[in-house]
Amino acid sequence: QARSVIIATGARYRRLGLPRQELFEGAGIYYAATEVEARRCRFENVIVVGGGNSAGQAAMFLSETARHVYLVYRGADLTHSMSQYLVSRLQRSSNISILTGTNVVSLHGEPALEGVTLEGPGGRQDINTRAIFTMIGATPCTEWLQGIVDLDGKGFVITGSSPTHPAASPFETSLPGVFAVGDVRSNSVKRVASAVGEGSVAIAGVHQYLAATPIPTSVPQETPR
């Protein structure tokens, strides 16, 4: 029986849902664009899938070293999901192509990714590439929290002051003594460094909660199974 709990169950990256996808995980399909991935696809064609700011930022970053970056977005207009400033930068880049109304429909290669087939307004086209960056969001691991703490419309844990818990600390949920940090938290930055920082602040909140909460005189016993 715990007097306080920190939820740090994270989120699962949304996947493309294509045949043979598992074969290319880490061998052509990536979910983050760091310096490591940028070096792997230097002077290569690169595919970035997504329409949010994270996809746009990844495309801009990868364009510094890649031969060409194809930003693939299934929607009709990037401005509905991406900041106008970022859209303008993408449009001005000489080695970035924005493909709206387009989806990745198949993956090619053995054992690593060698190419993809895209389907858009102009039909299908094959692109040789060894790297596809999937930036289509994430699903929080909160199925077990339904009806226990307040969640936002996408299932992420809401923290901070709320009508049900107006005195909550910044990382405390609607249930007193229960905290959430990292990717599972609503409106979090979705970065490792941020999650670590949130964890350290939440620990301070736990100590404050414990200091202000009397220790129960009796602890319920677990029912034998």
Long-range contacts (C-beta under 8 A, 24 or more apart in sequence): 1-219, 1-220, 3-177, 3-209, 3-210, 3-213, 3-215, 3-216, 4-177, 4-178, 4-179, 4-206, 4-209, 4-210, 5-177, 5-178, 5-179, 6-179, 6-180, 6-181, 6-199, 6-202, 6-203, 6-206, 7-145, 7-149, 7-157, 7-173, 7-178, 7-179, 7-180, 7-181, 7-184, 8-180, 8-181, 8-182, 8-184, 8-195, 8-199, 9-140, 9-141, 9-142, 9-184, 10-140, 10-141, 10-182, 10-183, 10-184, 11-138, 11-139, 11-140, 11-141, 11-156, 11-183, 11-184, 11-190, 12-138, 12-139, 12-141, 13-134, 13-137, 13-138, 14-134, 14-136, 14-137, 14-138, 14-139, 15-134, 16-49, 16-104, 16-134, 16-136, 18-104, 18-105, 18-106, 18-107, 19-106, 19-107, 20-107, 21-107, 23-111, 24-107, 24-109, 24-112, 24-113, 24-132, 27-111, 27-112, 27-113, 28-107, 28-109, 28-112, 28-113, 28-114, 28-129, 28-130, 28-131, 28-132, 29-107, 29-113, 29-132, 29-134, 30-131, 30-132, 30-133, 30-134, 31-133, 31-134, 31-135, 32-133, 33-57, 33-58, 33-61, 33-62, 33-133, 37-62, 37-131, 37-133, 38-62, 38-64, 38-65, 38-66, 39-65, 40-130, 40-131, 41-65, 41-66, 41-129, 41-130, 41-131, 42-66, 43-67, 44-129, 44-130, 44-131, 45-69, 45-70, 45-127, 45-128, 45-129, 46-70, 46-129, 46-131, 46-132, 46-133, 47-72, 47-104, 47-116, 47-127, 47-129, 47-131, 47-132, 47-133, 48-72, 48-132, 48-133, 48-135, 49-73, 49-104, 49-132, 49-133, 49-134, 49-135, 49-136, 50-134, 50-135, 50-136, 50-137, 51-75, 51-78, 51-80, 51-81, 51-82, 52-81, 52-82, 52-135, 52-137, 53-82, 53-83, 53-86, 54-135, 54-190, 55-82, 55-133, 55-135, 55-136, 56-82, 56-83, 56-86, 56-87, 56-89, 56-90, 57-86, 58-133, 58-135, 59-90, 59-96, 60-86, 60-89, 60-90, 60-93, 60-96, 62-133, 63-93, 63-95, 63-96, 66-95, 67-95, 68-95, 68-96, 68-97, 69-93, 69-95, 69-96, 69-97, 70-96, 70-97, 70-99, 70-118, 70-127, 70-129, 71-96, 71-97, 71-98, 71-99, 72-99, 72-102, 72-103, 72-104, 72-118, 73-98, 73-99, 73-100, 73-101, 73-102, 74-100, 74-101, 74-102, 74-103, 75-100, 75-101, 76-100, 76-101, 104-132, 107-132, 138-183, 138-190, 140-183, 140-184, 141-184, 142-184, 148-175, 149-173, 149-174, 149-175, 149-178, 149-180, 150-174, 151-186, 152-186, 154-186, 156-184, 156-185, 156-186, 156-187, 156-188, 157-184, 157-185, 157-186, 158-186, 159-185, 159-186, 169-205, 169-208, 169-209, 170-201, 170-205, 171-198, 171-201, 171-202, 171-205, 172-205, 172-209, 176-209, 177-206, 177-209, 177-213, 179-205, 179-206
